[in-house]
Amino acid sequence: MKFLLVFDFDHTIIDENSDTWIVKCAPERKLPNGLRNSYQAGHWTEYMGKVFAYLGDNGVKEDEMRRTMTTIPFTAGMMDLLGFIGKNKELFDCIIVSDSNTVFIDWILKAADFHGVFDEVFTNPASFSSAGYLTVQNFHAHRCAKCPKNLCKRQVLKEFLDKQLERGVSYTQIVYIGDGGNDLCPVLFLKEKDIAMARQGYTLEKKISQLARDLSPVQCSVLVWSSATDIMSYLKLLIKK
């Protein structure tokens, strides 16, 4: 009996958007209007590439970025939840699927000593260039019309499950924990026995509610959470069954 926990990162594990938090490093803690208005829908990674170039041009170094990123608060109850999962790793496989980037997630998890809780992190690859600029690439190419150009979380989840099956690992239940619009695509992939945990008041919960009103509800069960304590209560019930 093994459960797969799939976590989004921004506004789920941490209580902020890591990509917008980095703006605290910019001169006067803000971006010029021209840069801020250059974002095109579905092309967030390209936009963040420009933000990182701007920070580099203004002499923002890796150490300052790391210090800033590791001040992001975790969502209420999340540190307790991750501690609980870490103590029960024989029951839970745990992955992150996020539109953030490898550098930010790595810094934040390592600073809080939660790196070992997660088996794999699927996110946009980032690294520092020889000139000290942070650069970011799209996670993959895909054909899903619903998702941003750089990442279809459903495809990531499906490929992970296929790989696990090849290794002889299948899951009693998938628990998907997220908040955003790009979490809907993988939630629609979940089966009846699975559960989507949507953060209260955020886009994922609103989209799932809209589907129910349109009489095309998601297949899986849905549980709305406001703090990670709600998630932990459910997981404790799960392992008692």
WOHUNOR-V937980 format. One record per helix or strand. SS is the DSSP state (H for helix, E for strand). FROM is the first residue (numbers start at 1). TO is the last residue. If there is no record, write none. Layout:
# WOHUNOR-V937980
ss->[SS:SS]
from->[FROM:FROM]
to->[TO:TO]
This chain:
# WOHUNOR-V937980
ss->[E:E:E:H:H:H:H:H:E:H:E:H:H:E:E:E:H:E:H:E:H:E:H]
from->[3:10:14:18:27:33:44:62:74:78:92:102:115:120:126:134:153:173:181:195:203:221:228]
to->[7:10:14:25:29:36:57:69:74:87:101:111:117:124:128:136:166:178:189:199:213:225:240]
